[in-house]
Amino acid sequence: MSDSEDFDSLMRSIEGDFAIAEAEKRGNFAICIAHVAGAVMKTALEGGVPYSLAQEMARDYWNSEMIPVEVMEAGNEADE
């Protein structure tokens, strides 16, 4: 193998490792957000909030954390 091929192989390996690490990071983030959204809903229900409103509160939290701001703003502009 030439130095160029070795370098390309090394770069592909590093890129693959970074992609895997990023996917794991996003997955862990989603799990944490799901736990918090569940806690929002549970706490709201325990506080006497109607189910549909508690569900909306949890959904709003989930969306605020998981959907990029640019997408949310574009969606709000479309509603107007």
PAMIVO-643724 format. One record per residue (C-alpha): chain; residue number from 0; x negated, y, z negated. Coordinates in nm, 3 decimals, padded with zeros to 5 digits. Each point is the difference from the previous one (the first is absolute). Layout:
// PAMIVO-643724
+--------+-----+---------+---------+---------+
! cadena ! num !       X !       Y !       Z !
+--------+-----+---------+---------+---------+
!      A ! NUM !       X !       Y !       Z !
...
+--------+-----+---------+---------+---------+
***
This chain:
// PAMIVO-643724
+--------+-----+---------+---------+---------+
! cadena ! num !       X !       Y !       Z !
+--------+-----+---------+---------+---------+
!      A !   0 !  00.000 !  00.000 !  00.000 !
!      A !   1 ! -00.113 !  00.349 !  00.069 !
!      A !   2 ! -00.009 !  00.278 ! -00.254 !
!      A !   3 !  00.302 !  00.157 !  00.172 !
!      A !   4 !  00.202 ! -00.322 ! -00.029 !
!      A !   5 ! -00.101 ! -00.040 ! -00.365 !
!      A !   6 !  00.106 !  00.356 ! -00.072 !
!      A !   7 !  00.335 ! -00.046 !  00.180 !
!      A !   8 !  00.064 ! -00.322 ! -00.189 !
!      A !   9 ! -00.084 !  00.168 ! -00.329 !
!      A !  10 !  00.230 !  00.294 !  00.078 !
!      A !  11 !  00.290 ! -00.235 !  00.090 !
!      A !  12 ! -00.052 ! -00.184 ! -00.327 !
!      A !  13 ! -00.003 !  00.323 ! -00.202 !
!      A !  14 !  00.308 !  00.130 !  00.183 !
!      A !  15 !  00.181 ! -00.327 ! -00.075 !
!      A !  16 ! -00.095 !  00.020 ! -00.366 !
!      A !  17 !  00.125 !  00.358 ! -00.021 !
!      A !  18 !  00.327 ! -00.092 !  00.173 !
!      A !  19 !  00.061 ! -00.281 ! -00.247 !
!      A !  20 ! -00.083 !  00.223 ! -00.298 !
!      A !  21 !  00.234 !  00.272 !  00.131 !
!      A !  22 !  00.284 ! -00.250 !  00.051 !
!      A !  23 ! -00.046 ! -00.130 ! -00.355 !
!      A !  24 ! -00.005 !  00.355 ! -00.135 !
!      A !  25 !  00.324 !  00.089 !  00.182 !
!      A !  26 !  00.162 ! -00.322 ! -00.119 !
!      A !  27 ! -00.092 !  00.067 ! -00.362 !
!      A !  28 !  00.128 !  00.356 !  00.032 !
!      A !  29 !  00.334 ! -00.126 !  00.139 !
!      A !  30 !  00.032 ! -00.249 ! -00.287 !
!      A !  31 ! -00.060 !  00.276 ! -00.256 !
!      A !  32 !  00.252 !  00.230 !  00.167 !
!      A !  33 !  00.256 ! -00.284 !  00.007 !
!      A !  34 ! -00.048 ! -00.053 ! -00.374 !
!      A !  35 !  00.050 !  00.370 ! -00.072 !
!      A !  36 !  00.305 !  00.020 !  00.229 !
!      A !  37 !  00.147 ! -00.298 ! -00.186 !
!      A !  38 ! -00.070 !  00.170 ! -00.332 !
!      A !  39 !  00.171 !  00.317 !  00.126 !
!      A !  40 !  00.310 ! -00.199 !  00.093 !
!      A !  41 !  00.001 ! -00.206 ! -00.321 !
!      A !  42 ! -00.046 !  00.304 ! -00.222 !
!      A !  43 !  00.270 !  00.191 !  00.185 !
!      A !  44 !  00.246 ! -00.289 ! -00.038 !
!      A !  45 ! -00.084 ! -00.036 ! -00.369 !
!      A !  46 !  00.067 !  00.372 ! -00.036 !
!      A !  47 !  00.348 ! -00.039 !  00.143 !
!      A !  48 ! -00.066 !  00.122 !  00.353 !
!      A !  49 !  00.236 ! -00.165 !  00.251 !
!      A !  50 ! -00.160 ! -00.281 !  00.203 !
!      A !  51 !  00.019 !  00.178 !  00.337 !
!      A !  52 ! -00.166 !  00.313 ! -00.141 !
!      A !  53 ! -00.269 ! -00.203 ! -00.180 !
!      A !  54 ! -00.068 ! -00.182 !  00.326 !
!      A !  55 ! -00.028 !  00.330 !  00.185 !
!      A !  56 ! -00.239 !  00.134 ! -00.265 !
!      A !  57 ! -00.223 ! -00.307 !  00.038 !
!      A !  58 !  00.017 !  00.025 !  00.379 !
!      A !  59 ! -00.091 !  00.369 ! -00.011 !
!      A !  60 ! -00.304 ! -00.079 ! -00.215 !
!      A !  61 ! -00.104 ! -00.285 !  00.232 !
!      A !  62 !  00.037 !  00.219 !  00.308 !
!      A !  63 ! -00.189 !  00.290 ! -00.156 !
!      A !  64 ! -00.296 ! -00.227 ! -00.069 !
!      A !  65 !  00.005 ! -00.231 !  00.301 !
!      A !  66 !  00.108 !  00.217 !  00.292 !
!      A !  67 ! -00.256 !  00.257 !  00.112 !
!      A !  68 !  00.106 !  00.359 ! -00.063 !
!      A !  69 ! -00.016 !  00.085 !  00.371 !
!      A !  70 !  00.254 ! -00.272 !  00.082 !
!      A !  71 !  00.234 !  00.111 ! -00.278 !
!      A !  72 ! -00.019 !  00.363 !  00.109 !
!      A !  73 !  00.071 ! -00.094 !  00.362 !
!      A !  74 !  00.300 ! -00.203 ! -00.115 !
!      A !  75 !  00.133 !  00.291 ! -00.204 !
!      A !  76 ! -00.032 !  00.233 !  00.299 !
!      A !  77 !  00.198 ! -00.246 !  00.213 !
!      A !  78 !  00.282 !  00.002 ! -00.260 !
!      A !  79 !  00.036 !  00.377 !  00.026 !
+--------+-----+---------+---------+---------+
***
